[in-house]
């Protein structure tokens, strides 16, 4: 993997009723560096109530690590447009209970997509802090309007 091709960062993004989101720049830019295609694979996370996402070539690594059902059975692909917009597949939104907001979290080789309210309840204190910070920022933006 080339230098700079890891997913790092976090962002809270609005999700419309059809599941459309704008990929945060740290996600979009890394996907573009990793592949010429604009495809993203969305799959079930191995432990948590969130979506794990990555470029299609990353599946081989995950298959070796996790087996086939998780990597291929509970996975869907979608393509993002030139502006970085993508539709989160309905089954993945259902699985992770994604509503009007999605918390994107870089995890190196992949990234996670969380319902920020569920992230607040997670066992990982850093994830809880990310969610709390991003939700507080969102509240301030809404109050300023």
C-alpha positions in Angstrom: 0.0 0.0 0.0 1.4 3.4 -0.9 2.2 6.1 1.6 -0.8 8.2 2.4 -3.3 5.5 1.5 -4.6 4.9 4.9 -7.9 6.2 6.2 -7.3 8.6 9.1 -9.7 11.1 10.6 -13.4 11.5 11.5 -16.3 13.5 10.3 -20.0 13.8 11.0 -22.0 13.9 7.7 -25.7 14.4 7.0 -27.6 11.6 5.3 -30.7 12.3 3.2 -33.8 10.1 3.1 -32.5 8.2 0.1 -29.2 7.4 2.0 -27.1 9.9 0.0 -24.0 11.3 1.7 -21.0 13.4 0.7 -17.9 11.4 1.5 -15.6 13.4 3.8 -12.4 14.5 2.0 -10.2 12.1 4.1 -12.3 9.2 2.8 -12.7 10.3 -0.8 -9.1 11.3 -1.3 -7.8 8.0 0.1 -10.2 6.0 -2.1 -9.0 7.8 -5.2 -5.3 7.2 -4.3 -6.0 3.5 -3.7 -7.9 2.7 -6.9 -8.9 4.1 -10.3 -12.5 2.9 -9.8 -14.9 4.9 -7.7 -16.3 1.8 -6.0 -16.7 1.3 -2.3 -17.6 -2.0 -0.5 -19.8 -1.7 2.5 -20.0 -4.6 4.9 -21.0 -5.7 8.3 -18.4 -5.0 11.0 -17.0 -8.0 12.7 -18.1 -6.9 16.3 -19.8 -3.5 16.4 -23.1 -2.1 15.2 -21.5 -0.1 12.4 -20.6 -0.5 8.8 -17.1 -1.3 7.7 -16.1 0.1 4.3 -13.1 -0.1 2.0 -12.0 -0.2 -1.6 -12.7 -3.5 -3.5 -9.1 -4.7 -3.5 -9.0 -4.7 0.3 -11.4 -7.7 0.3 -8.5 -10.2 -0.1 -7.0 -9.0 3.1 -10.3 -9.2 4.9 -11.1 -12.6 3.5 -7.8 -14.0 4.9 -8.6 -12.5 8.3 -12.4 -13.0 8.6 -13.7 -15.7 6.3 -16.2 -15.5 3.5 -19.7 -14.8 5.0 -18.8 -11.5 6.6 -16.7 -10.3 3.6 -19.0 -11.4 0.8 -22.4 -12.3 2.2 -23.2 -9.2 4.1 -21.6 -6.7 1.7 -22.7 -4.4 -1.0 -20.9 -2.1 -3.4 -21.7 1.4 -4.6 -20.0 4.0 -6.7 -19.3 7.6 -5.7 -19.6 10.4 -8.2 -16.9 13.0 -9.1 -18.0 15.2 -6.2 -17.7 12.4 -3.7 -21.4 11.7 -3.2 -22.6 8.1 -2.7 -25.7 6.3 -1.6 -25.2 4.2 1.4 -27.0 0.9 0.7 -30.3 0.4 2.5 -29.3 -2.9 4.1 -26.1 -1.3 5.5 -28.0 1.7 6.9 -30.5 -0.8 8.5 -27.7 -2.9 9.9 -25.9 0.0 11.5 -29.1 2.0 12.3 -27.9 5.0 10.4 -30.4 7.8 10.3 -30.0 11.5 9.5 -26.3 11.6 10.5 -23.4 9.3 9.9 -20.1 9.4 11.8 -17.2 8.4 9.5 -14.1 7.1 11.3 -10.8 6.1 9.7 -9.3 2.8 10.9 -6.2 2.6 8.6 -7.0 0.0 5.9 -10.7 0.6 6.1 -13.2 3.1 7.6 -16.3 2.7 9.7 -19.7 4.4 9.4 -21.6 4.8 12.7 -24.9 6.1 13.9 -23.3 8.8 16.2 -25.8 8.0 19.0 -24.6 4.4 19.0 -21.0 5.6 19.0 -21.7 7.5 22.2 -22.6 4.2 23.8 -19.6 2.2 22.4 -17.1 0.5 24.7 -14.2 2.5 23.1 -13.6 5.8 24.9 -11.9 7.5 21.9 -14.9 6.6 19.7 -17.3 8.1 22.3 -15.2 11.2 22.5 -15.2 11.6 18.7 -19.0 11.2 18.6 -19.5 13.6 21.4 -17.2 16.3 19.9 -18.8 16.0 16.4 -22.4 16.1 17.8 -21.6 19.1 19.9 -20.1 20.9 16.8 -23.3 20.0 14.9 -25.5 21.4 17.6 -23.5 24.7 17.6 -23.9 25.0 13.8 -27.7 24.5 14.1 -27.9 27.0 16.9 -26.0 29.6 14.8 -28.5 29.3 12.0 
